Amino acid sequence: MKITFLLLIFIFFLLSCGKKQDKKSVIEDFNYKKAQSFLYKNNDSAFYYFNKVTTTTKDSLSIALSYSFMAAIQTDAGDYFGSQESLLASLKYLNEKKKKDYSCLAANYSELGLNMRNLKNYDAAIPYYNLAIKFSKDDDLRLSILNNKAAAYRDGKKYLKALKIYNQIISSKKIDKILYARILTNISFTKWLNNGQYEAGPELLRALNIRLKENDLWGQNSSYAHLADYYYTARQPNTALLYAGKMYEVSQKIKSPDDQREALQKLIKLSSPAETKTYFETYQKLDDSIQTARNAAKNQFALIRYEAQKNKADNLNLQKENNEKTYQITKQKIIIIGTFLLIIAGSIIIFLWSKKGKQKLQLEAQNTIRENQLKLSKKVHDIVANGLYRVMKEIDNVKVLDRESIVDRLDDMYEKSRDISYEKLSTTDENFHEKIVSILKSFVTDIIRVGYTGSSPGLWENVNSQAKYEIEIVLQELMVNMTRHSGGTDVFIRFEQTDTHINIQYSDNGRGISNNIKFNNGLTSTGNRIKNIHGTITFDNETERGLKIRISFPIC
């Protein structure tokens, strides 16, 4: 939490520098000021107004800074993946060739490194810290980022690399007392981690004394945590218990739930049985409270973004409707004027031919409506109905309902249903093999097993978007048919390339398809889709049980 607050303070410093910009800068933005007023008091409201800035301003730096604030709030709430998403969005609005963007770039990369550490992906944190150092033009900030980089090495058990950076920092002439104490603590603790025989106690206590004199509560909290761990390993439980208790007291003063939870864990391990029970009850309540608060925050952040996107889409639709109404009105006026002139020129000829033309237009309109209805019905079955069935199966098969995941799935179905109305081809070429795997995995249950092989990025590299789209729908239809009708429990799908064709072999142990049975709409549609991409589909009806299907289509 402290590192996140340092990022926020840094961005405030950046904004104060920005006051020299023109009146259209982010500093003068009403929503931005509103968001800042809620920081540290009501982060949900701050997030809401920062998100509003991203949709109302055209200034790229303003948008980038708003996303940076949103990321810091999400990190503080434990929403590390959401924070990464916001940081990557911020980077899209920054230009590495513009010096005015350097400070925000440094802060974003530093926060990405922090998120990687929080997710225990220490190796991935290092490149982000290197980029943060590259764009950092402030000496104090650079030293702080170096310290975090060293911490990533230490957490990843690369102690010698961490010590090299720590020694570089502590030898700097620009280091202040608070940072000196922080680095001294990190050096001694890292040496002890590297060599369990190293006596880190004197240096840890010297750093603590500096922090006590400087009234650095966050630093004291860190020192007490390290001292408790050190003396516990040194088999001095009473001393370790003393420092664990002090850590708990300070963590309450600085209002850090995570540090309170860590201190309680140490107290539970070190205290007498009677005290352990009390500490454990307190720990359980605090842990439940933290998890509940963070889950609520994640849901709230997702809801805020969803509502903002929905409102934006609604406004675009309303604008489109208004444009169409204006077009229709103009069109009607032109038709009226044209008709009037034509009537004057030859009313008799117009009457005879208009009657015949009207009948023809009505017939064409009816045929068009009927054809569009058939197409829409087919798309609703293949895309929306089967997609919803996948979501239903996933809800049935999970023990713990992940609301965020379900909302993402339903939002995806919402977008696909909108795409149908606009006659858009909803296919994503990137990571298509992962999309296929996701479809197959969604049908796995405690009873149904799904195996697959051969689907790799290289297999689909030269396959066009139309073919990918049809194959995605066909596979989904086969899996839905297996789940709902065949009663199968084992499914295996093999993907392979031979010369200029892609071959897909599907097999299950269900009831199969008899020679006399009529194909339903789904399987009929499957055959038509394969024909659309100049492929062939073969149903094997000779096996005693189960169904085997072979699909083959050309790559180009």
Stockholm file with secondary structure:
# STOCKHOLM 1.0

chainA/1-556         MKITFLLLIFIFFLLSCGKKQDKKSVIEDFNYKKAQSFLYKNNDSAFYYFNKVTTTTKDSLSIALSYSFMAAIQTDAGDYFGSQESLLASLKYLNEKKKKDYSCLAANYSELGLNMRNLKNYDAAIPYYNLAIKFSKDDDLRLSILNNKAAAYRDGKKYLKALKIYNQIISSKKIDKILYARILTNISFTKWLNNGQYEAGPELLRALNIRLKENDLWGQNSSYAHLADYYYTARQPNTALLYAGKMYEVSQKIKSPDDQREALQKLIKLSSPAETKTYFETYQKLDDSIQTARNAAKNQFALIRYEAQKNKADNLNLQKENNEKTYQITKQKIIIIGTFLLIIAGSIIIFLWSKKGKQKLQLEAQNTIRENQLKLSKKVHDIVANGLYRVMKEIDNVKVLDRESIVDRLDDMYEKSRDISYEKLSTTDENFHEKIVSILKSFVTDIIRVGYTGSSPGLWENVNSQAKYEIEIVLQELMVNMTRHSGGTDVFIRFEQTDTHINIQYSDNGRGISNNIKFNNGLTSTGNRIKNIHGTITFDNETERGLKIRISFPIC
#=GR chainA/1-556 SS CHHHHHHHHHHHHHHHHGGGSCTTSGGGCHHHHHHHHHTTTCHHHHHHHHHHHHHHCCCHHHHHHHHHHHHHHHHHTTCHHHHHHHHHHHHHTCCTTCGGGHHHHHHHHHHHHHHHHHTTCHHHHHHHHHHHHHHCCCHHHHHHHHHHHHHHHHHTTCHHHHHHHHHHHHTCTTCCHHHHHHHHHHHHHHHHHHCTTCCCHHHHHHHHHHHHHTTCHHHHHHHHHHHHHHHHHTTCHHHHHHHHHHHHHHHHHTTCHHHHHHHHHHHHHHSCHHHHHHHHHHHHHHHHHHHHHHHHHHHHHHHHHHHHHHHHHHHHHHHHHHHHHHHHHHHHHHHHHHHHHHHHHHHHHHHHHHHHHHHHHHHHHHHHHHHHHHHHHHHIIIIIIHHHHHHHHHHHHCSSCCHHHHHHHHHHHHHHHHHHHTTCCCCCCTTHHHHHHHHHHTTCCSSCEEEEECCCHHHHTTCCHHHHHHHHHHHHHHHHHIIIIICCSEEEEEEEEETTEEEEEEEESSCCCCTTCCCCHHHHHHHHHHHHTTCEEEEECCSSSSEEEEEEEECC
#=GC SS_cons         CHHHHHHHHHHHHHHHHGGGSCTTSGGGCHHHHHHHHHTTTCHHHHHHHHHHHHHHCCCHHHHHHHHHHHHHHHHHTTCHHHHHHHHHHHHHTCCTTCGGGHHHHHHHHHHHHHHHHHTTCHHHHHHHHHHHHHHCCCHHHHHHHHHHHHHHHHHTTCHHHHHHHHHHHHTCTTCCHHHHHHHHHHHHHHHHHHCTTCCCHHHHHHHHHHHHHTTCHHHHHHHHHHHHHHHHHTTCHHHHHHHHHHHHHHHHHTTCHHHHHHHHHHHHHHSCHHHHHHHHHHHHHHHHHHHHHHHHHHHHHHHHHHHHHHHHHHHHHHHHHHHHHHHHHHHHHHHHHHHHHHHHHHHHHHHHHHHHHHHHHHHHHHHHHHHHHHHHHHHIIIIIIHHHHHHHHHHHHCSSCCHHHHHHHHHHHHHHHHHHHTTCCCCCCTTHHHHHHHHHHTTCCSSCEEEEECCCHHHHTTCCHHHHHHHHHHHHHHHHHIIIIICCSEEEEEEEEETTEEEEEEEESSCCCCTTCCCCHHHHHHHHHHHHTTCEEEEECCSSSSEEEEEEEECC
//
